[in-house]
Amino acid sequence: MVLKGKKILIVDDEEDLCEILQYNLSNEEYKTDIAHSAEEALKRPLNDYDLLMLDVMMGQMSGFKLADKLRKEMGITVPVIFLTAKDTENDVLTGFSLGADDYITKPFSVNELTARVKAVLKRSNHAKSSNQAIVKFGEIELDTARKRLIINDEKIELTKKEYEILRLLLENQGKVFSREDILSRVWGGDVIVTDRTVDVNITRLRTKLGRFGQNLKNKTGYGYFFEI
């Protein structure tokens, strides 16, 4: 999953801390901007960012109030991480009740912060991918609303399990899934089926994918993945 180039806005009135955060996040190849107050942040095109990092204790408008305004009044759903020295249980619960994706207490290590940023961005990326109506790879289109496969404008009929396997592999392009992983995600734990069931469905999928069947690959001893 590619996270490089993701846009992050740091909102904090501590200039030295902002510079440290911007330097380290830039080293991770994120694009970072700084606002030294909530009021300054509100002048930015906030929906253009992939993550907002908000200090809780700021001048006239706190990070909590800013987040509340973003969520309830402006309808902005960009992920939020709170940065704060306030670490009581009530403070943390307040943060999450306002729609925070994480809550990091000061002082914190740079390694901890970058790891948490990466985790939030990954979750956000996955959610966006899962909510896409059309998953496209080259001439392949998987219509997740109508549950159908289209290749070169031709509709290809899939069984429910074939569709779910293909969607899993397309939305996680390049990631290898073992037979056990596929069984667990597609069939669930309540149905008893064998590993061979996965192989049979993969074989049928390759046939239906035509020349793209070669992109549905097997890594011997590990499992299946899709790669253009």
C-alpha positions in Angstrom: 0.0 0.0 0.0 1.5 3.3 -1.1 1.5 6.0 1.5 4.3 8.2 0.1 3.1 11.7 -0.8 0.1 11.7 1.6 -0.7 15.2 2.7 -0.6 15.9 6.5 -1.6 19.2 8.2 0.1 19.8 11.6 -1.9 22.2 13.8 0.0 23.2 16.9 1.0 26.5 18.5 4.5 25.2 19.5 6.7 26.3 16.6 9.7 24.2 17.6 7.5 21.1 17.8 5.9 21.8 14.5 9.4 22.0 12.8 10.5 18.7 14.4 7.3 17.0 13.3 7.5 18.4 9.8 11.1 17.4 9.4 10.5 13.8 10.5 7.3 13.3 8.5 9.0 14.8 5.4 11.8 12.2 5.9 9.0 9.6 5.6 8.1 11.2 2.3 4.8 12.7 3.4 3.8 16.2 2.3 3.4 18.4 5.4 1.9 21.8 6.1 1.8 23.7 9.3 -0.9 25.9 11.0 -0.1 27.5 14.3 -3.7 27.9 15.4 -7.1 26.3 14.8 -8.2 29.6 13.2 -5.3 29.4 10.7 -6.1 25.8 10.0 -9.7 26.7 9.1 -8.5 28.8 6.3 -6.9 25.8 4.6 -8.6 23.4 2.2 -8.9 20.7 4.8 -10.6 18.2 2.6 -7.4 18.1 0.5 -5.4 16.5 3.4 -5.1 12.8 4.2 -4.5 13.4 7.9 -4.9 16.2 10.4 -2.6 16.3 13.5 -4.2 18.6 16.1 -2.8 19.9 19.4 -5.5 19.9 22.1 -4.3 23.0 24.0 -4.2 26.0 21.7 -5.1 29.7 22.1 -8.7 30.7 21.5 -10.0 27.5 19.9 -8.7 24.1 21.2 -8.0 21.1 19.1 -11.2 19.5 20.6 -13.3 22.4 19.5 -11.7 22.4 16.1 -12.4 18.7 15.6 -16.0 19.1 16.8 -16.5 21.9 14.3 -15.0 19.9 11.5 -17.1 16.8 12.1 -20.5 18.3 13.1 -20.6 21.7 11.2 -18.4 21.2 8.2 -18.9 17.4 7.5 -15.1 16.9 7.1 -14.2 13.2 7.7 -10.4 13.5 7.2 -8.6 11.3 9.8 -7.5 13.1 13.0 -4.7 12.4 15.5 -4.7 14.5 18.7 -1.4 15.5 20.2 -1.6 16.5 23.8 0.0 16.5 27.3 -3.5 15.8 28.7 -3.5 12.1 29.3 -6.4 11.5 31.8 -8.9 8.8 30.8 -11.6 11.5 30.4 -9.4 13.5 28.0 -8.7 10.4 25.9 -12.4 9.4 25.8 -13.3 13.0 24.8 -10.8 12.8 22.0 -12.3 9.6 20.6 -15.8 10.7 21.1 -15.0 13.6 18.8 -14.0 11.2 16.0 -10.3 10.9 16.7 -8.4 8.1 14.9 -5.6 8.2 17.5 -4.5 10.1 20.6 -0.8 10.6 21.3 0.3 12.0 24.6 3.4 14.2 25.0 6.2 13.6 25.3 6.4 11.0 22.6 9.2 9.5 20.5 9.5 10.2 16.8 9.4 6.5 16.1 6.1 6.1 17.9 4.6 9.0 16.2 5.6 7.9 12.7 4.3 4.4 13.4 0.9 5.7 14.5 0.7 8.0 11.5 1.4 5.1 9.2 -1.2 3.0 10.9 -3.9 5.6 10.6 -3.1 6.3 7.0 -3.2 2.6 6.2 -6.7 2.2 7.8 -7.9 5.2 5.9 -6.6 3.9 2.6 -8.2 0.6 3.2 -11.6 2.2 4.0 -11.4 4.3 0.8 -10.6 1.2 -1.2 -13.4 -0.8 0.3 -15.9 1.9 -0.4 -15.0 2.3 -4.1 -18.0 1.4 -6.4 -15.6 0.4 -9.2 -12.3 -1.3 -8.7 -10.3 -0.9 -11.9 -7.1 -2.6 -13.0 -6.3 -2.0 -16.7 -9.2 -3.3 -18.7 -10.7 -5.1 -15.7 -13.5 -3.5 -13.8 -15.1 -5.0 -10.7 -18.4 -3.3 -10.0 -18.8 -3.7 -6.2 -22.2 -2.2 -6.2 -23.7 -4.6 -8.7 -21.3 -7.5 -7.8 -20.1 -8.1 -11.4 -17.0 -8.3 -13.4 -16.5 -6.4 -16.7 -13.6 -6.9 -19.1 -13.4 -4.8 -22.2 -17.0 -3.7 -21.7 -18.1 -7.4 -21.6 -19.9 -8.6 -18.5 -18.5 -11.8 -17.1 -20.7 -14.0 -14.9 -19.1 -15.0 -11.5 -20.4 -17.1 -8.7 -20.6 -15.4 -5.3 -17.4 -17.0 -4.0 -15.5 -16.3 -7.3 -16.5 -12.7 -7.0 -15.5 -12.4 -3.3 -12.1 -14.1 -4.0 -11.4 -11.8 -7.0 -12.4 -8.7 -5.0 -10.1 -9.7 -2.1 -7.2 -10.1 -4.5 -7.9 -7.0 -6.6 -8.2 -4.7 -3.6 -5.0 -6.0 -2.2 -3.0 -6.2 -5.4 0.4 -7.9 -4.9 -0.4 -9.2 -1.4 -0.2 -12.9 -1.0 -3.1 -14.7 0.6 -2.8 -18.3 1.8 -5.6 -20.8 1.2 -6.4 -20.6 4.9 -6.7 -16.8 4.6 -9.0 -17.0 1.7 -11.1 -19.7 3.3 -11.4 -17.5 6.5 -12.3 -14.3 4.7 -14.6 -15.7 2.0 -16.2 -18.7 3.5 -15.9 -17.7 7.2 -15.5 -20.1 10.2 -18.9 -21.6 10.1 -18.6 -23.6 6.9 -16.3 -26.6 6.7 -14.5 -26.7 3.3 -11.1 -27.9 2.2 -8.1 -26.0 0.8 -8.9 -27.7 -2.5 -12.1 -25.7 -2.7 -10.0 -22.5 -3.1 -7.9 -24.1 -5.9 -11.1 -25.1 -7.8 -12.5 -21.5 -7.6 -9.1 -20.0 -8.6 -9.0 -22.3 -11.7 -12.5 -21.2 -12.7 -11.6 -17.6 -12.1 -8.5 -17.8 -14.3 -10.6 -19.2 -17.1 -13.2 -16.5 -16.8 -10.5 -13.8 -16.7 -9.3 -14.9 -20.2 -5.9 -13.4 -21.0 -5.9 -11.8 -17.6 -5.9 -15.2 -15.9 -2.2 -15.2 -16.0 -2.2 -12.2 -13.6 -3.9 -14.4 -10.9 -0.7 -16.0 -9.6 0.4 -18.6 -7.2 3.5 -18.2 -5.0 4.4 -21.8 -4.3 4.1 -22.7 -0.6 2.5 -19.4 0.3 -0.7 -18.7 -1.6 -2.4 -16.6 -4.3 -2.1 -12.9 -5.4 -3.2 -10.7 -8.3 -0.6 -8.7 -10.1 -0.9 -6.6 -13.3 
